Amino acid sequence: MIYSMTAYARKEVKGDWGSAVWEIRSVNQRYLETYFRMPEQFRALEPVLRERFRKRLARGKVECSLRFEANPAAKAELSINEALATQVIKAAEQVMHMTGELSRINPFQVMQWPGVMETPEQNMDEVNKELLAAFDEAISEFIEARGREGDNMKALIEQRLDAITAEVVKVRARMPEILEWQRERLFSKFEDAKIELDASRVEQEL
């Protein structure tokens, strides 16, 4: 099967963490060269991605990009550090007792204390796992695209070869006519120049 060096593939993946899009494109290159554009938080994946390219591709200048968008809803989820909140409340009560200014503790002020409200961090191992799975699918689609482009190139080449073959057949069919025309033209020129020719020698040359 013929594989083209130029191709493009796109793979989108979504999860609770958000969405991501892989894009792979290539142009002709004698050796395999890979280039990556991705968010800094995923730069650690680059050696893994490069190795996966190397195992499945042999040639081409390949550009790979990753666009990542975190899920705002996942970011918005908050949890309370109850242990710290309890310490803040007790400390506030102790201060009020010491100052003699007893009042109701404002819960919003407690929430604003650094560390009381926590945003759970995404499980990046799980995110990376899903991104790599989508990347493998993108490579497969990319290779399929190369194959389709190769089939198109093959069909185009065969079409042109068929056209050339048809022209060759036409020329061969007219060869006796062409040779006779050349013979008459040659004898005519020599007659005009008053040069005697050996007819058999001329026939051999033609």
N, C-alpha and C positions, 0 to 999 in steps of 0.2 A: 504493500500500500504506500502511496505517495503522501507525505506530510508536508504541508506548506510551512514556511518559517514565520508567516504573518498570520496572526489570529487574535481573537479577543474573547474573554469570558468574564462573566459577572455572577457573583453568588451572594445572596443576602441571607442573613440569619438573624432570628429574633429570639429573645428570652426574657425572663423576668428582669434581667439586668439592663435590658435595652435592645438596641439593634446595631448591626454591623454589616458592612458591604465590602467584599473582596472584589478587586478588579485586576485582571491579568491581561497584558497585551504584549506582543512581541513583533520584532522585525528581523530581517535576515542577518545572520551573524555566523561566521565560521565556527566560533566556539560558543560555549554557553556563558553568558554574562547576566547576572541578576541584580536588579536595583529595587529598593524598597522605600515606600513612603507610608509612614504610619505614626500614630500618636506615640509620644515618648514612653507612655506607660506600658506599651507592648513591644518596645525595642528588644527586650530580652528574648523574644520569640524569633528574632531574625536568623540566628544560626540554625535553628530547627527548620525554619522555612527554606533556607538556602539548601540544606541537606535534602529536604524532600523534593525540591526542584531537581537537584543533581541526580537523584535516583530515577527520575521519570523523564527527564529531558536531556538531550545531548548537545543541541545547538540552539542558537538564537539569542538575541538581545532582549531579555525579558524584564518588563517593568511590572511591579506588583504594588498595589496600594490598598490600604485598609482605612475605611471611614467608620468611626465608632461614635455612637450616641447613647449616653447613659439614660436610663429610664428615670425621669424626674419624680415619678411616684415612689420609686424605690429609694431615691435620695431623701424624700420627704418623711419617710418612716422614722420616728423617734422613739427612743426608750429612755426610761428614767433610771438613773443610777441611784437606787433607793438608799444604799448605804451612805453615799455622800450627801444626799438630800437630808437624811436624818441627822447627820453631823452638823449640817448648816443650820437646820431648825433648832437643834439643841444649843448651838453656839449663839444663835440670835436670842433665844430665851434667856440664856445666861447673861448676855450683855444687857438685855432689858431689865433683868432682876438686879444687876449691879448698878444700873443707872436709875432705877426706880421708875422708869418709863414703860409701864406695861401697856401693850397694845397688841392688836391682832397681827400676826405675821402675814405679810403679803405673799401668797404663793408664787406670783409672777416674778417677784424679786428672787425667790429661792430658785426658780427655773433658770434665771439669768446667771446664776453662779456658774463659773467655768467648770465643765465636767458633769454637771447635774443632768443635763439633757444630752443624750448620746445618739449619734447617727450610726447605725450598724454598717460596718464595712462590707462591701461586696466580696463574695468568695471568688477571688481572682483565679484560683486554680480551676474552678468550674467554668468560669468565663473563657479562660484560655483553652480548655478542653473543647468547648463548643466552637470556638473560633478555628482551632486546628482542624476539626472535623469538617467545617465548612470550607476551609482552605483546600483540603484534599478533594472535596467535591468540585471546587473551582478548577483545580488542576485537571481533573478528569474531563470536565466540560471544555476546558482549554485545548486538551489533546484531541477531543472529538472535533472541535472547531478547526484545528489544523488538518485533520483528516478530510473534513468536508471541503475545505479550501483546496487541499491537494487533489481531491476528486474533480473539482471544478477546473483546476489547472490541467489535469490529465485529459479531461474532455475537450478543453480548448486546444491543447497540443494535437490531439488525435484529429480534431476537426480541421486544423490547418494542414496536417500531414495528408489527410484525405483530399483536401483541395489541391495540394502540390502534386499528389499522385494523379489526380484527374488531369491536371495540366500536362504532366509528363506523357500520359496516354495520348492526349491530343497532339502533342509535338511529335511523338513517335509515329502516329498515323499520317502525319504530313511530311515525314522525313523524305520519302521518295520525291515528293513535289519540291521540297526545299533544296534537295541535292541537285535536281534537274535545273532549278532556277540558278543555283550557284554555278553549275557547269556552263549553262548558256551565257551567263554574265561574264564568266572568265574567258570563254572563247571569243566573245564579242570584243572584249577589251584587247585581247592579243591580236585579233583581226584588225582592229582600228590602228594598232601599233605596228601592223604588218610583220608580226613575229610568227614563225612557223612553230607549231607544237607537236610533240609526240602524243597523239590522242590516248594511247594506252597508258602512258605515264600519268597523264592528267586524271584518267579514270581511277588509277591506283591511289593517287593523292586524295581524291574526293571520297 
